[in-house]
Amino acid sequence: MQNQYFTKAQKPKTAIIIGAGIAGCAIAFALAKRGIRVKIVEKNNKIANEASGNIIGVAYPRLTAKSSDFGDFYKQSFLYAKNILQEIGDKTSFKQSGCLMLNYNLKIKKRNIDIFKNTGWDNSSVKLLNKKQAEDIAGVALNCGGIFYPYAGYLSPPKLCQALLDMYVDMIDVEFKCKINSIDRNGQKQKWQVGKFEADMVVIASGREIANFEQTKWLCKYLQFIAGQVSHIKANKYSQNLRTVIAHDGYISPAVENIHYAGATFHRLDNSTDFTNIIETMVDNTENISKIAQNLPALNINKNTIDMNLVGARAQIRVSTKDHLPVIGRVPKLVNWKVEYGDLKYGKILEKDINFKYSSYFSNLYLIGGLGSHGMTSALLAGEIIASDACCEASPVLNKTLRAVNVGRYIVRAIKRGEVI
Ligand SMILES: Cc1cc2nc3c(=O)[nH]c(=O)nc-3n(C[C@H](O)[C@H](O)[C@H](O)COP(=O)(O)OP(=O)(O)OC[C@H]3O[C@@H](n4cnc5c(N)ncnc54)[C@H](O)[C@@H]3O)c2cc1C
């Protein structure tokens, strides 16, 4: 398989990563593995403090009923994450409990059946279960069957971040309380300057702030900021029998030290919202609990038990993109793309004829973001995509997948539509 862009004479020796969430830690792991010395700069005083800070998150594949770039990317990322989690899972509290996606209505049932038929995975990776089979696996009574992923499970996102850094402790260094406002190129030295640090390569992995830099600010209008909340619910004598993650209109984990983690709500925010003050609300807890009551009544978690059983909650913001695929790869030079591909607007060149490999990018400046609701699985493959490109290795994913996640796709689409960008 070809490298996404072009062959470079030298692989970088040093890298700065902005952000110590799962995206930053995954790329640090992938670069350090290749012998690149990494400095992570993080504005908070600990790793995994924002979106990646939930106590428990679920790791399951996000597939589509019909073949799509989205489905392909998430299928590949789940398979990659599964291998890493099997290797370092004990350090991340990973439990391979499986995940049962319930057929909680007819439309979802049809979608689950189509996903099952189209995954191309064998019966050890995906199973279609009737109600009785699903109940045997879940350990609790259910209203229906569903599709089951035995390799899925739940984990501690902060522990996953830490475990990735610990794998190459001599190669990765984290600078806390270090907010970065700009990324500057020192052309003479062929280095990037980030705060007081300098390196051959920079990766922007700053979650909801990926579009806060001069080189990436155009991307903001193609991002979606979605607030969400996970509720922490004390297990009761019925729910404690739950043995697998159940995904319905939301999700619930089996009890971890007697607590279930159930999520997550979705509130689309305006891109100009001030994100500094995201707070937990009772309305969101009620929403999470109502969905459990409706789809999993046998757990006896409902509005009547909420006062007794609710022990906490955590609200944060996910970042997604307009086409729901992440943005992974080199940062395009917007000005050049606008000139080079201006004729897209007049149909003189077609999007399919553009080879992103030969487009203009900032040298050794990368971006990883828009991981949406599946960062725990997608970040690991995203890290590999970037590290393999930086080191001129064959890409771990198909060319069409690289193209689908390329940051510049939004520039091309905007030019085609005649949008101002
Ligand atoms: C309620 C909720 C539930 C979720 N549940 C799941 C789940 O069950 N499974 C799953 O896979 N995913 C889940 N997700 C999604 C997942 O959490 C995200 O996809 C993932 O955490 C995104 O990681 P990130 O590293 O891109 O961002 P973040 O974790 O937000 O990391 C970005 C980091 O960059 C730092 N930073 C930002 N700007 C700067 C700057 N200028 N200078 C220095 N540092 C900076 C921040 O402080 C932060 O530490 C959930 C998300 C939410 C909100």
The ligand as an ORCA input file, in Angstrom:
! r2SCAN-3c Opt
* xyz 0 1
  C     -20.388     12.005     27.596
  C     -19.424     11.295     26.705
  C     -19.386      9.904     26.688
  C     -18.504      9.230     25.848
  N     -18.472      7.862     25.872
  C     -17.585      7.219     25.076
  C     -17.484      5.817     25.109
  O     -18.164      5.138     25.878
  N     -16.606      5.214     24.272
  C     -15.814      5.928     23.410
  O     -15.044      5.336     22.649
  N     -15.889      7.262     23.381
  C     -16.744      7.919     24.181
  N     -16.828      9.271     24.139
  C     -16.011      9.982     23.151
  C     -14.571     10.115     23.608
  O     -14.563     10.526     24.939
  C     -13.854     11.133     22.697
  O     -13.944     10.702     21.354
  C     -12.384     11.259     23.039
  O     -12.194     11.395     24.418
  C     -11.755     12.448     22.319
  O     -10.396     12.479     22.669
  P      -9.446     13.679     22.315
  O      -8.106     13.308     22.780
  O      -9.637     14.067     20.885
  O      -9.999     14.928     23.151
  P      -9.798     15.277     24.741
  O      -9.885     14.063     25.564
  O     -10.729     16.388     25.023
  O      -8.313     15.767     24.795
  C      -7.872     17.017     24.321
  C      -6.785     17.494     25.248
  O      -6.167     18.636     24.688
  C      -5.932     19.590     25.725
  N      -5.846     20.910     25.097
  C      -6.821     21.556     24.416
  N      -6.359     22.726     23.935
  C      -5.076     22.833     24.330
  C      -4.083     23.832     24.145
  N      -4.332     24.950     23.445
  N      -2.867     23.642     24.682
  C      -2.593     22.499     25.396
  N      -3.518     21.514     25.599
  C      -4.735     21.665     25.068
  C      -7.131     19.421     26.641
  O      -6.881     19.922     27.916
  C      -7.331     17.921     26.604
  O      -6.603     17.270     27.617
  C     -17.660      9.973     24.997
  C     -17.682     11.364     25.023
  C     -18.544     12.025     25.887
  C     -18.519     13.517     25.919
*
